[in-house]
Every structure is written in C-alpha cells, then in structure tokens.
Amino acid sequence: MSPTNARRTLLIGNPFNEYLIGDLDAFPHAKRRLGGNSSLRMAWLARPGDVVVVAQPADPAFLRYLLRLKGLGPDDVTVLVPPPGRFGTDVLTRDRLLHPEFVERARRAVEARGIEQVLPFSFEPAVAALALRLGLEKGTPGFGFLAGSGHDLLNTKSAFRSIAEGLGLPLPAGVVTRVREDAEDFASSLLAVGKPVIVKQDFHAGAHGNEILAPRPGVSQVGAPLMSVLEGPDAVRDHFDRHWERYTNRGRDYTVVEEYLEDSVPLGSEFAVADDGVVEQHGCEMRMAPVFDGIAIPGLTTPEAVLREFLDAAARLCEPVRAMGYRGLINIDGLAAPGGRVVLSEYNGRLGGTTHLHWFGENLVGPDYLTERVLVTRNKWRVPSFPETVRALERSGLAFDPVTRAGVIIACDHVRQGGAVEYCLIARDRDEALRWETRLSGLFPG
C-alpha cells in the first residue's frame, strides 16, 4: 500500500481521528481544527484520476498551487469533503466517513474514476468499513490485517515496546502498565536519583499525549507539551492521583513510563513494507517546539554514523511487522542521546509527517535527493494570507524553482485555521537551509 503504486487510489486524510488520538474532546477547538486540516497533505500524493478526501474545504488558490507543482490540471484530481459530524468539519471521524450521503458520493466518484484501492493516512476501523462499502478491499494490499484491527497493534506505544524488547533493540528504561502503583514506583525511583521521566499515553500522535516529570527546574522540554516539576515522593504521589485517569484514557489504555533522556535529538524514519521485503525511504531529525513542529531530512546535526545505527535498528523492527501481514508505510522514531547512544522510542504503522516530503524529494529533486539536498520544514509559519505568501516568496527569489530543484514550497495552508502555513525548504546543504530560514523569518516581521 505505497503512495507510489500506479493504481488509481482513494486517498483519505485522517491524521486526527477518534481511534488514533487519545481524546479528541480534550483538544481545544482551534488545535483540533488545525490538526484536522493537515489532511490536505494527502493531496501531494495524488496521481491523475485519484480521489482525495479531506476534513475541511481547501482554499482553491492553494489547490491550484499544489496541482501546478505536481504538473496536474484542476480536473485531474477529485477532492471530497464529507458532511459535518460531531466535531463539525474539524476532523474526519467515523460519523463523517460513514455518513450515508458521503458514502454515496464516494461510490459515484470511485466508479467514475475507476478507483481500485484505498490509502488513508491512518487505516483505522472507519476506513476499513468504508473500503468494504465501496468494494475496495480486494485491491488494497494488506487489507485483512488492517480490517482485523491491525491498526491498533501498530499505533500503540505498549505494543511497540513489547516487540522491540523481544528483539533486543535499544530502548530507554521503562515500564508498560495499567497499574498506577507500578507507574508511580518506576517514576519515583528515577526522580529520587535526579533523573527525569516521560509519561506517554498509549494512543496519541505528534507527542501530544506525553508529559515530562522533572526532579528539578531547568530540565529541557522536548517531545512533550506538558512538564511538571515533582520534588519528593509526596509530590509524585499527588501528581499520579490527579492525572492517572488522563494517562490511561479513563482506564482504557496502557501507560508507558520511560527515562527521559535529556539533550537528545529526536530522530524519525519511514519504511515501505511490502510482500517482497522492506525498503528504507529516509531518516530524519524531528524539530520540536516542544512537540512536533517540523522535519529536517536527512538532518542538520546528527552524524551520519549515528543516523545509520538508528536506521539499522529501525529496519530490524520492520521484519516482524511484515511477517504479521502489514503492508504499507511505517514510521519509526528514536533518539540520538548524548555520548552517541541511540534508542528507539515508538512506531506508527501509517503514513507520517514526512510522507509528502519524501514525495517532494523523489519527484521534485530526484531519486538521489537524500545525497543532493536537505529538506527543512516548519509547521507554523505565521503569514498574512496564502496569496501574499506566494508573492513574497517569488519577489525574494526563495520560491521553489523546478530548474534548480531548490527553494521553498508551501506544503499545507492553515491560514483560515490559524494564520499560518507549513513550509518545506529544499536547499543544497545545511548552511544554505539555515540562511534561507533566516530570510524567511524576515519576510513577515512581527
């Protein structure tokens, strides 16, 4: 189930859904709407004749921009938006994807375009149900595993630790538990000797379900939106009293508690899992502020040998995943810790925040893009409007140039949702990338 598959595809942009995200109700409306709008990234993977399902209507100017960079015309791709659901048009949830009116619209589009398979961002149960109703199950690789709730197995931090520990892969010290006392005891034992810990909700994305517990002020906050300083056993006990229900999603899920490795560089990777083997697509650094806010492919600071050690460990994790019957993309994260230590931190059997960037590299730069270019992104560049942003990039000479295969691409338009866009800067090397980022920051000062 690779986005490079030549068969016509129903692409579904559901990065935020009730199966993948711990508790959609807990998100403020603005953040939920912004997260749901990232479904627009799926349109970069579309080929002529494909159908793309997104959560919210897109700015027509952005769609024209996207299709033009892809070399497609306005009628080459069909874009569908389901009727509003429980959260309005914020995110693609089950009530929207399986709404009778939308199922019928999707059926007509599938038949008109000759669609053969479905490729969602996240192959959760609602997508499986929709695929069955549209008759796309036979053409979708690995459908049996995914329809049998395989999505849950490959998107939980508890299952990841079970498989990785069984393979003897490098991990931070940690516990997986539903028992509050076990989580509290592990956290207390590390905090008592001055080591911070990180608590992770089993189901979540983009580090939003994580919280750092620090034994003292001044601990760096990377990879978690929340941090609490707990000085002494009474403070630890009180913290778990107040937050255990949140950590376990009201008792539904496991909780993962690990040693938090300060001053580490978050690493990411993407692999394609197919019948005949596993293909490494790329490795990268994740830019945190303090949660996921961008990517650098292949990286800006990590030594090549360290990145290779991480990728080799991640590749080993893909083999049991392939043996289980999963087919598609998998993203595996890790850390480059001080002293050259490399650990894995989680896996996600779905598309990821780098999937569309890989498309940029292979299609706008070339098959050797990992050695010829550096791709650097930010998810929240504050701008006045999409058209003004495009004009400013063109005037400054920073807009992507297909001839030089370098410049800035607007990867996703969030202006209506939050006054920002996502950019991907394609540079010839690290120094050029950092210079161009400085220039970008000056285009719209204040």
C-alpha positions in Angstrom: 0.0 0.0 0.0 2.6 2.5 -1.1 1.7 6.0 -2.4 3.8 5.3 -5.4 1.5 2.5 -6.5 0.3 3.3 -10.0 -3.3 2.1 -9.4 -6.0 4.7 -9.0 -6.5 5.4 -5.4 -9.0 6.8 -2.9 -6.7 8.9 -0.5 -8.2 9.7 2.9 -6.6 12.4 5.0 -7.5 11.4 8.6 -4.4 12.2 10.7 -6.7 13.2 13.6 -9.4 10.6 14.3 -11.0 9.1 17.4 -9.0 5.9 17.1 -5.6 7.4 16.8 -5.9 10.4 19.1 -6.4 9.6 22.8 -9.3 12.1 23.4 -10.5 14.5 20.7 -12.7 16.2 23.2 -9.6 17.3 25.2 -8.3 19.3 22.3 -9.2 23.0 22.1 -11.3 23.7 19.0 -8.5 25.7 17.3 -5.9 22.9 17.8 -8.3 20.2 16.7 -9.3 22.2 13.6 -5.6 22.9 12.7 -4.7 19.2 13.2 -7.6 18.1 11.0 -6.7 20.4 8.3 -3.3 18.7 7.9 -5.3 16.2 5.9 -4.5 18.5 2.9 -1.0 17.0 2.8 -2.6 13.8 1.3 -3.2 15.7 -1.9 0.5 15.8 -2.7 0.4 12.0 -3.1 -2.5 12.1 -5.6 -2.0 10.9 -9.2 -4.2 11.7 -12.2 -7.6 10.1 -11.6 -7.2 9.8 -7.9 -9.8 10.9 -5.3 -8.8 12.8 -2.2 -10.9 13.0 1.0 -10.1 15.9 3.3 -11.7 17.2 6.5 -12.2 20.8 5.5 -12.8 22.7 2.2 -9.4 23.9 0.9 -8.6 27.4 -0.4 -8.9 27.0 -4.2 -5.8 29.1 -4.6 -3.8 26.6 -2.6 -5.2 23.6 -4.6 -4.2 25.3 -7.8 -0.7 25.9 -6.5 -0.4 22.3 -5.4 -1.6 20.8 -8.6 0.6 23.1 -10.7 3.7 22.0 -8.8 2.6 18.4 -9.4 2.1 19.1 -13.1 -1.6 18.4 -13.0 -4.7 20.2 -14.2 -7.7 21.2 -12.0 -9.8 18.3 -13.2 -7.1 15.6 -12.8 -7.9 15.0 -9.1 -11.3 14.9 -7.3 -11.5 16.4 -3.8 -14.3 15.4 -1.5 -15.3 16.8 1.9 -17.8 14.7 3.9 -20.8 16.4 5.7 -20.1 17.8 9.2 -20.1 15.4 12.1 -19.8 15.6 15.9 -16.8 18.0 15.7 -18.2 19.9 12.7 -15.7 19.9 9.9 -12.7 19.8 12.2 -11.6 16.2 11.7 -12.5 13.1 9.7 -14.3 11.0 12.2 -16.4 7.8 11.8 -19.7 9.7 11.6 -18.5 11.7 8.7 -16.7 9.0 6.7 -19.7 6.6 7.0 -22.4 9.2 6.6 -24.9 7.7 4.0 -24.7 10.8 1.8 -20.9 10.8 1.7 -20.7 7.0 1.1 -22.9 7.5 -2.0 -20.9 10.5 -3.2 -17.7 8.5 -2.7 -19.2 5.5 -4.5 -20.0 7.7 -7.6 -16.5 9.1 -7.6 -14.9 5.7 -7.2 -16.9 4.3 -10.1 -16.3 7.4 -12.3 -12.6 7.4 -11.7 -12.0 3.6 -11.7 -10.6 3.6 -8.2 -9.0 0.3 -7.2 -7.6 0.8 -3.7 -7.8 3.0 -0.6 -4.8 4.7 1.0 -5.6 6.6 4.2 -3.2 8.4 6.5 -4.4 6.1 9.3 -6.1 2.8 8.5 -8.5 2.9 11.4 -11.8 0.9 11.6 -13.9 3.5 9.9 -11.7 3.5 6.9 -11.9 -0.3 6.7 -15.7 -0.1 6.9 -15.8 2.5 4.1 -13.5 0.4 1.9 -15.9 -2.6 2.3 -18.9 -0.5 1.4 -17.1 0.8 -1.7 -15.8 -2.6 -2.7 -12.1 -1.7 -2.4 -11.0 -4.3 0.0 -9.6 -6.8 -2.6 -7.5 -4.2 -4.3 -6.0 -2.8 -1.1 -2.7 -4.5 -0.1 -2.7 -5.9 3.5 -6.4 -5.3 3.9 -7.1 -8.4 6.0 -4.5 -7.4 8.7 -5.9 -3.8 8.8 -9.5 -4.8 8.8 -8.7 -7.1 11.8 -7.7 -4.1 13.9 -4.1 -4.3 13.0 -4.1 -0.5 13.1 -4.3 -0.6 16.8 -1.4 -3.0 17.1 0.9 -0.8 15.1 0.0 2.5 16.6 0.3 1.8 20.4 3.4 2.5 22.4 2.8 -0.6 24.5 2.9 -3.0 21.6 6.0 -1.2 20.2 7.9 -1.8 23.5 6.8 -5.5 23.6 8.1 -6.2 20.1 11.2 -4.1 20.4 12.2 -5.6 23.7 11.6 -9.1 22.3 14.0 -8.3 19.5 16.6 -6.9 21.9 16.5 -3.4 20.3 17.9 -0.4 22.2 15.2 1.3 24.3 15.1 3.8 27.2 14.5 2.1 30.5 10.7 1.9 31.1 7.6 0.1 32.1 4.3 -0.6 30.3 1.4 -0.9 32.7 -2.3 -0.3 33.6 -1.4 -0.4 37.3 -1.0 3.0 38.8 1.4 1.8 41.6 3.8 0.3 39.0 3.9 3.6 37.0 4.3 5.6 40.2 7.0 3.4 41.6 9.1 3.5 38.4 8.8 7.3 38.2 9.7 7.7 41.8 12.8 5.5 41.6 14.2 7.7 38.8 13.1 11.0 40.1 14.7 10.2 43.5 18.1 9.9 41.9 17.7 13.1 39.9 16.6 11.5 36.6 13.6 12.9 34.7 10.9 10.6 33.2 8.4 10.9 30.4 4.9 9.5 30.7 3.2 8.6 27.4 -0.4 7.9 26.6 -0.7 4.7 24.6 -2.7 6.2 21.8 -1.8 9.6 20.6 0.2 11.4 17.9 2.7 14.2 17.4 3.9 13.8 21.1 0.6 15.4 22.3 0.0 12.6 24.8 3.3 13.0 26.6 4.3 14.7 29.8 7.8 15.1 31.3 8.2 14.7 35.1 11.3 16.6 36.2 13.1 16.3 39.6 14.2 19.9 39.4 13.5 23.1 37.4 15.6 23.7 34.3 15.0 20.3 32.6 14.8 20.8 28.8 11.3 20.3 27.5 11.4 18.4 24.1 8.8 15.9 22.9 6.0 16.7 25.3 3.6 19.7 25.6 3.5 19.4 29.4 6.2 19.3 32.1 5.8 19.1 35.8 8.5 19.5 38.4 8.0 17.0 41.2 10.3 17.4 44.2 9.8 14.5 46.6 7.7 11.3 46.9 4.6 13.2 48.1 4.6 15.4 45.0 4.9 12.3 42.8 2.0 10.6 44.6 -0.2 13.7 44.3 0.6 14.0 40.6 -0.4 10.5 39.8 -3.6 10.9 42.0 -4.6 13.8 39.8 -3.5 12.6 36.3 -3.8 8.8 36.2 -7.2 8.9 34.6 -5.8 11.1 31.8 -2.7 9.0 31.3 -4.8 5.8 30.9 -7.6 7.5 28.9 -10.0 6.8 31.8 -8.6 3.4 32.4 -9.0 2.2 28.8 -5.3 2.0 27.8 -1.9 1.1 29.0 0.5 3.9 30.1 4.2 3.9 29.2 6.7 5.5 31.6 10.3 5.8 30.5 13.5 7.5 31.4 13.6 10.9 29.7 17.0 11.3 28.0 17.8 15.0 28.3 19.5 16.8 25.4 18.7 14.1 22.9 18.0 14.8 19.2 14.6 13.3 18.2 15.0 11.1 15.1 12.5 9.7 12.6 12.3 7.3 9.7 10.0 5.9 7.1 10.0 2.4 5.6 7.8 0.8 3.0 6.7 -2.7 4.0 5.7 -4.9 1.0 5.2 -8.6 0.2 8.8 -9.0 -1.0 10.6 -7.0 1.7 11.2 -3.7 3.5 12.5 -0.6 1.8 14.1 2.2 3.7 12.8 5.5 2.4 14.6 8.0 4.6 15.8 9.1 8.1 15.4 12.5 9.6 15.6 14.8 12.6 12.3 15.9 14.2 12.2 19.6 15.2 10.3 20.0 18.4 8.8 23.2 19.9 8.3 21.5 22.3 6.1 19.0 20.4 6.5 18.1 16.7 6.9 21.3 14.6 8.9 20.2 11.6 11.5 17.9 10.0 15.0 18.0 8.6 15.8 15.3 6.1 18.3 13.7 6.4 19.2 16.1 9.3 21.1 19.1 10.4 23.2 18.0 13.4 23.2 14.2 13.7 26.4 12.4 12.5 25.9 10.1 9.5 27.1 7.1 11.6 24.6 7.8 14.3 21.7 8.1 11.9 22.8 4.8 10.2 22.8 3.0 13.6 19.3 4.2 14.2 18.0 3.2 10.7 19.5 -0.2 11.0 17.8 -0.8 14.4 14.5 0.5 12.9 14.8 -1.8 9.9 15.0 -4.8 12.3 11.7 -3.8 13.8 10.1 -3.8 10.4 10.6 -7.6 9.8 8.1 -8.9 12.4 5.7 -6.2 11.3 5.9 -7.5 7.7 5.6 -11.1 8.9 2.3 -10.2 10.7 0.8 -9.1 7.4 1.1 -5.4 7.5 1.6 -3.7 4.1 2.2 0.0 3.7 4.3 2.7 5.3 5.6 2.6 8.8 7.3 5.5 10.7 9.7 4.6 13.5 11.1 7.2 15.9 14.1 7.3 18.2 16.6 9.5 19.9 20.3 10.3 19.4 21.3 10.7 23.1 24.4 12.4 24.4 27.5 10.2 24.2 26.5 8.6 20.9 23.8 6.4 22.4 20.9 5.5 20.1 17.5 4.3 21.2 14.1 3.6 19.5 11.1 5.3 21.0 7.9 4.3 19.1 6.5 3.1 15.8 3.4 4.1 13.8 2.0 1.8 11.2 0.6 4.6 9.0 1.7 7.5 6.8 3.6 10.2 8.7 4.7 13.8 8.7 7.4 13.0 6.2 5.4 11.0 3.6 4.6 14.1 1.5 8.2 15.3 2.0 9.5 12.1 0.5 7.2 12.8 -2.5 8.8 16.2 -2.8 12.3 14.7 -2.7 11.7 11.9 -5.2 9.5 13.9 -7.7 10.8 17.4 -7.5 14.5 16.7 -6.8 15.2 13.2 -8.0 15.9 9.7 -6.8 19.2 10.8 -5.2 17.6 13.6 -3.2 19.0 12.3 0.1 22.5 13.0 -1.0 21.8 16.1 -3.1 19.5 18.2 -1.0 18.5 19.0 2.6 14.7 19.3 3.2 13.8 21.5 6.2 10.2 22.2 7.3 8.2 24.2 9.9 4.6 23.6 10.6 3.6 27.1 11.8 5.0 30.0 9.7 2.8 33.0 10.5 1.7 34.7 7.4 -1.0 37.3 6.4 -2.5 35.2 3.6 -1.7 32.4 1.2 -1.5 34.6 -2.0 0.7 37.2 -0.2 3.0 34.4 0.9 3.4 33.1 -2.6 4.1 36.6 -3.9 6.6 37.3 -1.2 8.5 34.0 -1.9 8.6 34.9 -5.6 9.8 38.5 -5.0 12.5 37.3 -2.7 13.8 34.6 -5.0 13.0 31.9 -2.4 10.1 30.2 -4.3 10.9 26.7 -5.4 12.4 26.6 -8.8 12.0 23.3 -10.8 15.1 24.0 -12.8 17.5 24.4 -9.9 15.4 21.9 -7.8 15.7 24.2 -4.8 13.6 26.7 -2.9 10.6 27.0 -0.7 7.3 25.0 -1.1 4.1 25.8 0.8 3.3 22.3 1.9 0.0 23.0 3.7 -2.3 26.1 4.0 -3.6 26.7 7.5 -4.3 30.4 7.1 -8.0 30.2 7.8 -7.5 27.8 10.7 -4.6 29.5 12.4 -3.0 32.3 10.3 -0.1 30.1 9.3 1.3 27.8 6.6 3.6 24.8 6.6 6.8 25.3 4.5 9.3 22.9 3.1 12.7 24.4 2.2 14.7 22.4 -0.3 18.3 23.5 -0.1 21.7 22.3 -1.4 23.2 21.9 2.0 22.7 22.6 5.7 24.2 26.1 5.7 22.1 27.2 2.8 19.0 25.9 4.5 19.7 27.8 7.7 20.4 31.0 5.7 17.1 30.7 3.8 15.2 30.1 7.1 16.7 33.4 8.4 15.5 35.1 5.2 12.0 33.6 5.6 11.7 34.9 9.1 12.2 38.4 7.8 9.5 38.3 5.1 6.7 38.9 7.5 8.3 40.5 10.6 6.2 40.7 13.8 
